[in-house]
């Protein structure tokens, strides 16, 4: 990706992300052991736009990949889940921290 308007749409972890070169983003936790600076390859590319030319996959673009470098793994902020039924003394409170992987697109 050379131009600033160049972008791609990738699929990982059941979600789709619009990515540009040099951009840093958090994706669903990737399996495997990584060290900072390791190369991560996303091969499920749904759409790409290079130099104004748009290519759309059906469902993926054959042979297309997006490379990224691994930054860190962590957990997002806690999400509080409350279940409540009025007039019945029913109250449940749970918390959850979703794991993520931070990568920088090359």
Rosetta blueprint (number, residue, H / E / L):
1 X L
2 X L
3 X L
4 X L
5 X L
6 X L
7 X E
8 X E
9 X E
10 X E
11 X E
12 X E
13 X L
14 X L
15 X E
16 X E
17 X E
18 X E
19 X E
20 X L
21 X L
22 X L
23 X L
24 X E
25 X E
26 X E
27 X E
28 X E
29 X L
30 X L
31 X L
32 X L
33 X L
34 X L
35 X L
36 X L
37 X L
38 X L
39 X E
40 X E
41 X E
42 X E
43 X L
44 X L
45 X E
46 X E
47 X E
48 X E
49 X E
50 X E
51 X L
52 X L
53 X E
54 X E
55 X E
56 X E
57 X L
58 X L
59 X L
60 X L
61 X L
62 X L
63 X L
64 X L
65 X L
66 X E
67 X E
68 X E
69 X E
70 X E
71 X E
72 X E
73 X E
74 X E
75 X E
76 X L
77 X L
78 X L
79 X E
80 X E
81 X E
82 X E
83 X E
84 X E
85 X E
86 X L
87 X L
88 X L
89 X L
90 X E
91 X E
92 X E
93 X E
94 X E
95 X E
96 X E
97 X L
98 X L
99 X E
100 X E
101 X E
102 X E
103 X E
104 X E
105 X E
106 X L
